[in-house]
């Protein structure tokens, strides 16, 4: 293993440039990536908001019978979830060198 000597800012930038181009990230299928990151973000959201995490709307037919139950995050919980999702993604990418196989249409 060769010894790396960093004497100044230029050496540091060069090292980081070479490091990031030579190190490949571990790639995870997009669907698994989204499922994992979403699960962690959801658990953090539920821990933070507890019983105030979700709103439930019930759609009924003319006879008053339940047709659909729609469960979604409250507005504040959704905002919190979005922030946690981004944070978990960033941690995986930057600290563990894990990324997803983004589909071609993915913008991000």
C-alpha positions in Angstrom: 0.0 0.0 0.0 1.4 3.4 -1.0 1.8 6.2 1.5 -0.2 9.4 0.7 1.4 12.7 1.6 -0.9 15.7 1.7 1.0 19.0 2.2 -1.5 21.6 1.2 -5.0 22.4 -0.1 -4.0 21.5 -3.7 -2.8 18.0 -2.6 -6.0 17.6 -0.6 -8.2 18.5 -3.6 -6.2 16.1 -5.9 -6.5 13.3 -3.4 -10.3 13.8 -3.0 -10.7 14.0 -6.8 -8.8 10.7 -7.3 -10.5 9.1 -4.3 -14.0 9.8 -5.5 -13.4 8.8 -9.1 -11.6 5.5 -8.2 -14.0 4.4 -5.4 -17.2 3.0 -6.9 -20.4 3.2 -4.9 -22.4 0.1 -4.0 -25.5 0.1 -6.1 -28.9 -1.0 -5.0 -32.0 -1.5 -7.2 -34.1 1.6 -7.3 -37.2 -0.1 -5.8 -35.3 -1.5 -2.9 -33.6 1.8 -2.3 -36.9 3.7 -2.2 -38.4 1.0 0.1 -35.6 1.1 2.5 -35.2 4.9 2.7 -38.9 5.3 3.0 -39.2 2.8 5.8 -36.5 4.6 7.8 -38.0 8.0 7.2 -41.5 6.7 8.1 -40.2 5.2 11.4 -38.5 8.4 12.3 -41.7 10.3 11.5 -43.9 8.0 13.6 -41.5 8.3 16.5 -41.6 12.1 16.3 -45.4 12.6 15.7 -46.7 9.5 17.4 -50.5 9.6 17.3 -50.5 12.8 15.2 -48.6 11.1 12.3 -51.6 10.2 10.1 -55.0 11.5 9.0 -57.6 9.0 7.9 -60.4 9.9 5.5 -63.3 7.5 4.9 -65.3 7.4 1.7 -68.8 6.0 2.0 -71.4 4.9 -0.6 -75.0 6.1 -0.6 -75.9 3.4 2.0 -73.3 4.8 4.4 -71.0 1.8 4.0 -67.3 2.4 4.0 -65.9 2.1 0.4 -62.4 3.4 0.9 -60.2 4.3 3.8 -57.4 6.7 2.9 -54.5 7.0 5.3 -51.9 9.7 4.8 -49.4 11.7 6.7 -50.7 14.9 8.3 -49.3 18.0 6.6 -46.6 18.5 9.2 -45.7 14.8 9.3 -45.4 14.8 5.5 -42.9 17.7 5.6 -40.9 16.0 8.3 -40.9 12.7 6.4 -39.6 14.5 3.2 -36.8 16.0 5.2 -35.8 12.7 6.8 -36.0 10.9 3.5 -33.5 13.3 2.0 -31.2 13.0 5.1 -31.3 9.2 5.0 -30.5 9.2 1.3 -27.6 11.6 1.8 -26.2 9.6 4.7 -26.2 6.4 2.7 -24.6 8.0 -0.3 -21.9 10.0 1.6 -21.0 7.9 4.5 -21.5 4.4 3.3 -20.9 4.9 -0.5 -24.3 3.3 -1.3 -26.5 4.6 -4.1 -29.4 3.5 -6.2 -29.7 2.5 -9.8 -31.8 5.5 -10.8 -34.1 4.9 -13.8 -33.3 7.1 -16.8 -36.4 9.3 -16.1 -35.2 10.0 -12.6 -34.4 13.6 -12.0 -32.4 14.3 -8.9 
